Amino acid sequence: MTLLHATCVAIDGAGVLLRGASGTGKSDLALRLIDAGAMLVVDDYCEVAAMNGRLRAQAPVTIAGTLEVRGYGIVEMSAAADATIALVVDLMPAERIPRLPETTTCVIDGVTLPWVCVDATAPSAAARIRLAVRMAAKSRHMVQP
């Protein structure tokens, strides 16, 4: 099991791993996604493990079912026990995000995953992630026999 500084939500059952340094907006973006129907898996520190070519994420016991809401505090909420990661999102300022990226995948614990960069402060951030999840699901269905 690997511990990552990341937040994870599930959109229609598909795990979305939000990575970024402290203060980049992981928890805030997770809250917006949850408000739009996603389910919290874990906030802030995520345990991941590769199994059968897939990456599973879960919360460490000490923080399960909690989300940090800046300016409000730590709140308890419903959370999924785990999720299979379908998309990795790196949060960064818009000026650092390539307009047409050369790669759209990353590797975590030997598992290759769809990957995008998003500015968490952009009004379209949650919509971009939902689109990327749909595109990743579509690609998986096209590749499988």
VEXSE-480535 format. One record per residue: x, y, z of N, C-alpha, C, O in turn; residue in one letter; residue number from 1. Coordinates in pm, 1 decimal. Example, Ala and Ser with C-alpha at 12.3 -4.5 7.8 and 13.67 -1.06 7.14 Angstrom:
<atoms>
1319.0,-569.0,780.0,1230.0,-450.0,780.0,1320.0,-330.0,780.0,1423.6,-331.9,846.5,a,1
1285.0,-225.0,708.0,1367.0,-106.0,714.0,1290.0,3.0,787.0,1340.9,113.8,803.9,s,2
</atoms>
This chain:
<atoms>
84.6,-117.4,0.0,0.0,0.0,0.0,89.2,123.8,0.0,188.9,129.9,71.9,m,1
51.8,222.2,-81.7,126.3,347.1,-91.9,38.9,459.8,-40.0,-80.5,464.0,-69.7,t,2
96.3,551.1,36.8,23.3,666.0,89.0,54.6,787.5,1.9,170.7,825.5,-13.2,l,3
-49.3,847.9,-55.2,-33.0,965.0,-141.8,-98.3,1086.5,-77.9,-201.5,1075.2,-11.7,l,4
-37.6,1202.2,-98.4,-101.6,1327.4,-57.8,-200.5,1361.0,-168.9,-165.8,1427.1,-266.8,h,5
-324.0,1314.6,-152.2,-425.3,1328.0,-256.7,-563.7,1313.9,-196.0,-579.8,1265.4,-84.0,a,6
-662.5,1357.0,-271.5,-803.6,1341.9,-236.6,-865.8,1256.3,-343.7,-826.1,1263.5,-460.0,t,7
-963.3,1174.8,-306.1,-1028.6,1088.5,-403.6,-1179.6,1096.7,-387.1,-1232.2,1089.1,-276.1,c,8
-1248.2,1112.3,-499.7,-1394.1,1104.5,-504.7,-1430.7,1000.7,-609.8,-1349.2,964.9,-694.9,v,9
-1553.4,953.4,-602.7,-1603.4,860.3,-704.1,-1716.9,928.3,-778.5,-1812.7,977.0,-718.4,a,10
-1704.2,930.5,-910.0,-1808.6,986.1,-996.9,-1870.7,868.8,-1070.0,-1805.0,802.4,-1150.2,i,11
-1997.6,843.6,-1042.0,-2066.8,727.1,-1097.7,-1984.6,599.4,-1076.1,-1978.3,513.0,-1163.5,d,12
-1922.9,589.2,-960.2,-1844.1,471.4,-925.0,-1699.8,473.7,-971.5,-1621.0,388.5,-930.2,g,13
-1662.8,569.0,-1056.4,-1525.6,578.4,-1108.4,-1442.3,668.1,-1018.0,-1477.3,784.0,-995.7,a,14
-1331.9,614.9,-965.9,-1247.0,691.9,-876.7,-1168.1,798.5,-949.4,-1111.0,774.2,-1055.7,g,15
-1165.6,917.6,-890.5,-1090.2,1030.8,-944.1,-992.3,1074.6,-836.0,-1032.8,1117.7,-728.0,v,16
-864.0,1063.2,-865.9,-758.4,1098.5,-772.2,-714.9,1241.6,-799.7,-663.4,1271.5,-907.5,l,17
-735.5,1330.6,-702.5,-697.4,1471.3,-714.2,-565.4,1491.0,-640.9,-558.7,1475.8,-519.0,l,18
-459.3,1525.2,-716.1,-327.5,1543.9,-657.1,-287.1,1690.0,-666.0,-328.3,1761.9,-757.0,r,19
-206.6,1732.4,-570.9,-155.0,1868.6,-572.5,-99.2,1903.8,-437.0,-130.6,1840.4,-336.3,g,20
-16.0,2005.8,-435.9,44.1,2052.4,-310.6,-64.5,2109.1,-220.1,-175.3,2137.9,-265.4,a,21
-32.7,2124.9,-93.4,-125.7,2187.5,-0.4,-165.9,2324.2,-53.4,-82.5,2400.4,-102.2,s,22
-293.5,2353.8,-43.3,-343.3,2483.7,-87.8,-380.4,2492.0,-233.7,-421.6,2598.8,-279.0,g,23
-367.8,2383.2,-310.8,-401.7,2388.7,-453.3,-550.4,2369.9,-479.3,-595.5,2386.8,-592.6,t,24
-628.1,2334.8,-375.6,-772.8,2326.7,-393.1,-829.7,2187.1,-403.9,-940.9,2170.2,-453.9,g,25
-756.4,2085.9,-358.3,-805.8,1947.3,-367.5,-939.2,1930.3,-294.8,-1035.9,1880.1,-352.1,k,26
-943.6,1971.8,-169.7,-1064.7,1953.0,-89.7,-1179.3,2038.4,-141.7,-1293.7,1993.1,-145.1,s,27
-1149.9,2161.8,-182.3,-1254.3,2249.4,-234.3,-1314.3,2194.1,-362.8,-1436.1,2195.7,-380.8,d,28
-1228.9,2145.4,-451.8,-1277.4,2086.6,-576.6,-1355.4,1958.4,-547.5,-1457.7,1932.2,-610.8,l,29
-1307.9,1879.3,-452.9,-1381.7,1758.6,-413.4,-1520.6,1797.1,-363.0,-1618.9,1731.3,-397.0,a,30
-1529.9,1902.0,-283.1,-1659.4,1947.1,-231.4,-1753.2,1986.6,-345.6,-1871.6,1953.4,-342.4,l,31
-1701.6,2056.8,-445.6,-1784.3,2093.9,-561.3,-1831.0,1970.4,-637.6,-1945.9,1964.0,-681.3,r,32
-1742.0,1872.0,-653.9,-1780.6,1748.0,-722.2,-1884.3,1671.0,-640.7,-1979.3,1616.3,-696.7,l,33
-1866.2,1666.6,-508.9,-1962.1,1599.5,-420.8,-2097.4,1669.5,-428.3,-2201.4,1603.9,-433.0,i,34
-2095.7,1801.6,-429.3,-2219.9,1877.8,-439.8,-2293.6,1848.0,-570.2,-2415.6,1862.1,-577.9,d,35
-2217.9,1806.2,-673.7,-2276.6,1772.3,-803.4,-2305.9,1622.8,-816.7,-2340.8,1576.1,-925.2,a,36
-2291.8,1546.6,-705.7,-2330.8,1406.3,-709.3,-2220.6,1304.1,-689.2,-2249.2,1184.6,-680.7,g,37
-2095.3,1347.1,-681.4,-1986.4,1252.4,-656.2,-1992.4,1205.9,-510.9,-2064.0,1263.6,-429.1,a,38
-1916.6,1101.4,-480.2,-1909.0,1047.5,-344.0,-1765.5,1059.9,-294.8,-1671.7,1024.7,-366.2,m,39
-1748.9,1109.0,-174.7,-1616.6,1115.7,-114.2,-1561.7,974.7,-94.5,-1634.7,884.6,-53.1,l,40
-1435.5,955.8,-123.5,-1364.1,833.6,-86.9,-1268.1,868.8,26.1,-1269.5,805.8,131.8,v,41
-1184.1,970.6,2.7,-1087.8,1012.5,105.0,-1038.0,1153.2,73.6,-1024.4,1191.8,-42.5,v,42
-1011.4,1228.5,179.6,-957.8,1363.1,164.1,-819.5,1371.4,228.2,-798.3,1323.7,339.7,d,43
-728.8,1430.9,158.1,-596.6,1468.8,204.5,-488.9,1361.3,192.9,-385.5,1386.6,131.1,d,44
-508.8,1244.1,248.8,-411.0,1136.2,235.9,-482.2,1009.2,193.5,-575.3,963.9,260.1,y,45
-438.9,953.0,84.5,-506.3,840.7,20.6,-414.1,719.0,16.9,-299.0,727.8,-25.9,c,46
-466.2,606.9,61.8,-392.7,481.1,49.6,-430.9,418.5,-84.2,-549.2,401.5,-113.9,e,47
-329.5,384.0,-165.4,-356.1,319.6,-293.5,-279.8,188.3,-301.0,-172.0,172.8,-243.6,v,48
-339.2,94.5,-373.5,-275.1,-35.5,-393.2,-310.0,-86.7,-531.7,-425.3,-79.8,-574.3,a,49
-209.3,-138.2,-602.1,-230.5,-198.2,-733.6,-274.4,-342.7,-714.5,-211.3,-419.9,-642.3,a,50
-385.1,-377.4,-781.6,-435.8,-514.4,-776.5,-492.8,-550.9,-912.8,-583.3,-484.1,-962.8,m,51
-439.6,-657.0,-972.6,-489.4,-705.6,-1101.6,-491.9,-596.3,-1208.3,-588.0,-586.1,-1284.5,n,52
-387.2,-515.1,-1213.7,-376.0,-412.3,-1316.2,-462.3,-289.6,-1292.5,-474.5,-204.6,-1380.8,g,53
-521.8,-279.0,-1175.7,-604.1,-162.7,-1140.8,-551.0,-101.8,-1012.1,-485.1,-169.0,-932.7,r,54
-580.4,25.9,-992.3,-536.3,95.5,-872.3,-658.0,125.0,-784.7,-750.9,193.7,-827.2,l,55
-656.6,73.1,-663.2,-765.9,94.9,-567.4,-723.3,199.2,-466.3,-607.6,202.4,-424.5,r,56
-816.5,284.7,-427.0,-790.8,388.9,-327.9,-884.8,371.9,-210.3,-1000.6,333.5,-226.3,a,57
-832.9,401.3,-91.6,-915.4,398.4,28.2,-858.4,497.0,129.4,-745.7,544.6,115.9,q,58
-939.0,526.3,230.8,-896.7,620.5,334.2,-822.0,549.8,446.1,-857.6,437.9,483.2,a,59
-719.4,613.2,500.0,-664.1,562.3,625.0,-775.4,569.6,730.6,-857.0,661.8,728.6,p,60
-778.3,475.1,820.0,-886.4,466.2,920.0,-904.0,597.1,996.7,-1016.6,635.5,1028.4,v,61
-795.2,664.8,1026.2,-802.2,785.3,1110.3,-874.4,903.4,1045.8,-919.3,993.5,1116.6,t,62
-886.5,904.9,911.8,-952.4,1018.6,846.3,-1072.0,976.1,761.0,-1127.1,1058.3,687.8,i,63
-1112.3,851.9,769.0,-1224.8,803.3,687.7,-1350.7,884.2,717.7,-1382.7,911.6,833.3,a,64
-1421.4,921.9,610.7,-1548.5,992.0,625.3,-1537.3,1136.3,667.6,-1633.0,1192.0,721.5,g,65
-1421.3,1199.6,644.4,-1405.0,1340.8,678.5,-1351.7,1419.7,560.3,-1277.9,1367.7,476.7,t,66
-1390.6,1545.7,555.3,-1346.5,1637.1,450.3,-1312.5,1770.4,514.8,-1389.4,1820.9,596.6,l,67
-1198.1,1827.9,479.0,-1162.1,1959.8,530.0,-1226.3,2066.5,442.7,-1203.0,2071.4,321.9,e,68
-1306.4,2151.0,503.7,-1367.8,2263.2,433.6,-1302.4,2389.1,488.5,-1329.7,2431.1,600.9,v,69
-1215.6,2448.7,407.3,-1137.6,2564.4,452.7,-1230.7,2675.1,502.2,-1328.3,2710.8,436.2,r,70
-1198.5,2727.4,618.1,-1278.6,2832.9,677.7,-1397.7,2780.1,757.1,-1469.8,2857.5,820.0,g,71
-1418.4,2649.2,754.4,-1528.8,2587.9,828.2,-1477.5,2480.4,923.0,-1521.1,2472.1,1037.8,y,72
-1385.4,2398.8,875.1,-1327.0,2294.5,958.6,-1339.4,2156.9,896.5,-1368.9,2142.8,777.9,g,73
-1316.3,2055.6,978.8,-1328.4,1916.4,935.5,-1474.2,1875.9,952.8,-1530.8,1889.7,1061.3,i,74
-1534.9,1825.6,844.6,-1674.6,1783.2,851.0,-1683.9,1634.1,821.3,-1608.3,1580.1,740.5,v,75
-1777.5,1569.4,888.0,-1803.5,1428.4,861.5,-1906.4,1418.5,750.6,-2000.4,1497.8,744.2,e,76
-1887.8,1320.0,663.0,-1984.6,1297.8,555.4,-1978.1,1153.0,509.8,-1883.4,1080.1,539.7,m,77
-2081.2,1113.7,436.9,-2083.4,978.5,381.4,-1964.6,961.2,288.2,-1925.9,1053.4,216.4,s,78
-1908.1,842.3,290.8,-1792.5,815.4,204.7,-1795.8,670.5,158.7,-1840.0,581.4,231.2,a,79
-1748.5,649.3,37.4,-1732.5,513.2,-14.1,-1613.0,449.3,56.5,-1516.7,518.0,90.4,a,80
-1619.3,319.4,78.3,-1509.5,248.2,144.4,-1383.5,250.3,60.0,-1272.8,258.4,113.3,a,81
-1400.0,243.1,-72.7,-1286.3,245.6,-164.8,-1337.9,272.8,-304.6,-1458.7,280.1,-327.3,d,82
-1245.3,287.7,-397.9,-1281.6,309.4,-538.3,-1165.2,267.1,-626.3,-1048.9,277.7,-587.2,a,83
-1197.6,219.5,-744.9,-1095.8,191.6,-845.9,-1070.4,321.5,-921.2,-1163.2,383.4,-973.2,t,84
-944.5,362.0,-926.4,-908.9,488.8,-990.4,-926.7,477.6,-1141.5,-871.7,388.2,-1205.7,i,85
-1004.8,570.3,-1196.6,-1029.5,577.1,-1340.5,-961.0,698.1,-1402.9,-943.2,704.6,-1524.6,a,86
-922.0,795.3,-1317.6,-863.7,919.9,-1367.6,-777.3,982.1,-1259.9,-814.4,984.7,-1142.6,l,87
-661.0,1032.7,-1300.9,-572.9,1108.3,-1212.1,-574.1,1253.3,-1259.3,-555.4,1281.8,-1377.5,v,88
-596.4,1344.3,-1164.5,-601.7,1487.1,-1194.9,-494.0,1557.1,-1113.4,-493.8,1550.2,-990.5,v,89
-402.7,1624.4,-1182.1,-303.5,1706.8,-1113.5,-352.2,1850.4,-1116.2,-383.6,1904.7,-1222.1,d,90
-358.3,1911.7,-997.8,-405.6,2049.6,-986.3,-287.7,2144.6,-993.0,-187.5,2127.2,-923.6,l,91
-301.6,2246.7,-1078.9,-196.4,2346.2,-1096.6,-255.9,2471.6,-1157.7,-366.1,2467.1,-1212.3,m,92
-185.0,2583.5,-1149.5,-234.6,2707.7,-1208.8,-249.9,2694.5,-1361.1,-173.4,2623.3,-1426.1,p,93
-347.8,2762.7,-1415.4,-379.2,2753.9,-1559.0,-257.7,2780.6,-1647.0,-241.0,2715.7,-1750.3,a,94
-172.9,2875.1,-1607.8,-58.2,2910.2,-1692.4,44.9,2798.0,-1703.2,129.4,2800.7,-1792.7,e,95
39.3,2700.4,-1614.2,132.3,2586.4,-1620.4,74.9,2466.8,-1695.9,145.6,2368.9,-1719.7,r,96
-51.9,2473.7,-1733.5,-116.6,2359.7,-1799.2,-96.9,2369.6,-1950.1,-134.2,2470.0,-2010.8,i,97
-38.5,2266.1,-2011.3,-20.9,2269.7,-2157.0,-156.8,2272.6,-2227.5,-250.5,2202.6,-2189.0,p,98
-164.4,2354.4,-2330.4,-289.9,2364.3,-2406.5,-321.4,2231.9,-2476.0,-435.8,2186.4,-2474.5,r,99
-220.7,2170.9,-2536.3,-234.4,2041.2,-2601.9,-125.8,1950.0,-2545.5,-14.5,1947.0,-2598.1,l,100
-156.5,1876.1,-2439.5,-53.0,1796.1,-2373.0,2.1,1685.0,-2461.6,-69.6,1627.4,-2543.6,p,101
130.7,1656.0,-2443.5,195.1,1549.4,-2519.3,154.7,1412.0,-2468.0,154.7,1314.5,-2543.1,e,102
120.2,1404.5,-2339.7,79.0,1277.2,-2282.7,-51.2,1295.1,-2205.8,-78.3,1402.8,-2152.7,t,103
-130.5,1190.6,-2200.1,-256.8,1195.0,-2127.2,-269.2,1075.6,-2032.1,-379.0,1034.5,-1994.7,t,104
-152.5,1021.3,-1994.3,-150.8,911.7,-1898.4,-39.6,934.9,-1797.6,54.3,1010.5,-1822.6,t,105
-51.7,868.5,-1683.1,55.1,866.4,-1583.9,58.7,725.8,-1525.3,-34.0,647.3,-1545.3,c,106
165.0,694.4,-1453.4,180.5,561.9,-1394.1,193.1,576.5,-1243.0,276.4,652.5,-1193.5,v,107
109.4,502.7,-1170.3,116.3,497.8,-1024.3,122.3,350.6,-984.7,35.4,272.0,-1022.4,i,108
223.6,314.3,-909.9,242.6,175.3,-864.8,232.8,75.1,-979.7,177.1,-33.4,-963.2,d,109
287.3,111.9,-1096.6,289.7,21.9,-1211.1,161.7,18.0,-1291.8,152.6,-58.1,-1388.1,g,110
61.8,98.3,-1255.3,-65.8,100.8,-1327.6,-72.6,228.6,-1410.9,-57.4,338.5,-1357.4,v,111
-95.2,214.7,-1541.4,-109.5,329.1,-1630.1,-254.3,377.0,-1625.6,-348.0,299.2,-1643.4,t,112
-270.1,507.6,-1601.4,-403.0,565.8,-1582.2,-421.3,690.6,-1667.2,-323.9,760.8,-1694.6,l,113
-543.9,720.0,-1709.5,-571.9,847.9,-1776.2,-536.4,963.1,-1681.8,-557.6,953.9,-1560.9,p,114
-482.2,1071.4,-1738.1,-430.2,1181.4,-1657.1,-459.6,1313.8,-1724.2,-442.6,1328.8,-1845.2,w,115
-504.0,1410.2,-1644.0,-525.7,1546.9,-1691.7,-475.1,1645.0,-1587.2,-459.5,1610.3,-1470.1,v,116
-449.8,1767.2,-1630.7,-415.0,1876.9,-1540.5,-531.1,1975.7,-1541.8,-587.1,2005.3,-1647.3,c,117
-566.5,2026.1,-1425.0,-679.6,2117.6,-1411.4,-642.2,2228.2,-1313.9,-573.0,2204.7,-1214.8,v,118
-688.7,2348.3,-1343.0,-678.4,2459.7,-1249.1,-802.0,2451.3,-1160.4,-913.4,2475.8,-1206.8,d,119
-783.2,2416.8,-1033.3,-895.7,2396.2,-942.3,-979.3,2521.9,-923.6,-1095.8,2513.2,-884.9,a,120
-920.9,2639.8,-950.7,-995.5,2764.3,-931.9,-1079.7,2801.6,-1053.5,-1161.5,2893.3,-1046.0,t,121
-1061.2,2733.1,-1163.5,-1138.1,2763.9,-1284.8,-1285.6,2728.8,-1263.7,-1317.0,2625.6,-1204.5,a,122
-1375.4,2814.1,-1311.7,-1518.2,2783.7,-1298.4,-1557.2,2650.6,-1362.7,-1654.3,2587.3,-1321.2,p,123
-1482.1,2608.9,-1463.2,-1514.1,2485.1,-1534.2,-1441.9,2362.6,-1478.2,-1451.5,2255.3,-1537.7,s,124
-1370.4,2374.2,-1366.5,-1287.9,2264.4,-1315.9,-1368.2,2136.7,-1295.1,-1327.1,2030.5,-1342.0,a,125
-1480.5,2144.0,-1226.8,-1561.3,2023.8,-1201.2,-1615.1,1966.6,-1332.0,-1617.7,1844.8,-1349.9,a,126
-1657.8,2052.7,-1422.8,-1709.5,2005.8,-1552.2,-1598.2,1937.9,-1632.8,-1622.8,1836.7,-1698.4,a,127
-1477.6,1991.8,-1628.7,-1365.1,1930.4,-1700.6,-1335.4,1790.7,-1647.4,-1305.5,1698.9,-1723.7,r,128
-1344.0,1776.1,-1515.6,-1317.8,1644.4,-1456.2,-1427.8,1546.5,-1493.9,-1398.5,1432.1,-1528.8,i,129
-1553.3,1588.3,-1487.9,-1662.4,1497.6,-1527.8,-1647.5,1457.1,-1674.1,-1672.5,1341.5,-1708.4,r,130
-1607.2,1550.0,-1760.9,-1582.7,1518.6,-1901.5,-1467.9,1418.3,-1914.8,-1478.8,1321.5,-1990.1,l,131
-1359.2,1440.5,-1843.1,-1243.4,1350.6,-1851.0,-1279.5,1210.4,-1803.2,-1230.6,1112.3,-1859.3,a,132
-1364.2,1198.7,-1700.7,-1408.2,1067.0,-1653.5,-1489.3,996.9,-1762.6,-1470.5,877.8,-1787.4,v,133
-1578.7,1070.5,-1827.1,-1658.9,1010.9,-1936.8,-1568.3,967.4,-2051.9,-1588.4,860.2,-2109.1,r,134
-1469.7,1048.9,-2086.1,-1378.1,1015.9,-2195.5,-1293.3,893.8,-2159.5,-1268.6,808.3,-2244.5,m,135
-1248.8,885.5,-2034.3,-1169.3,769.9,-1990.6,-1253.2,643.1,-1997.9,-1203.9,538.9,-2041.0,a,136
-1378.5,650.7,-1956.5,-1467.3,533.6,-1962.0,-1491.5,492.9,-2106.9,-1493.3,374.0,-2138.8,a,137
-1509.6,589.6,-2192.9,-1532.0,561.4,-2335.1,-1409.5,493.5,-2396.7,-1423.5,399.4,-2474.7,k,138
-1290.1,540.8,-2362.1,-1166.6,481.0,-2413.5,-1151.2,336.9,-2366.5,-1110.9,250.2,-2444.0,s,139
-1183.0,310.9,-2240.1,-1172.9,173.6,-2187.6,-1267.2,80.1,-2263.8,-1230.4,-33.0,-2295.6,r,140
-1387.2,126.8,-2292.6,-1483.8,41.3,-2363.0,-1441.5,16.1,-2506.7,-1469.2,-90.1,-2562.3,h,141
-1373.6,114.8,-2567.6,-1330.3,98.1,-2705.8,-1212.6,0.8,-2714.8,-1199.1,-71.1,-2813.8,m,142
-1126.6,-1.8,-2611.0,-1007.4,-85.7,-2612.9,-1041.1,-230.8,-2581.9,-980.6,-321.5,-2639.1,v,143
-1136.1,-254.5,-2492.8,-1169.9,-389.9,-2452.3,-1244.0,-462.3,-2564.7,-1320.9,-400.2,-2638.1,q,144
-1221.2,-594.9,-2578.7,-1290.5,-670.2,-2684.1,-1438.7,-685.5,-2654.1,-1511.7,-746.2,-2732.5,p,145
</atoms>
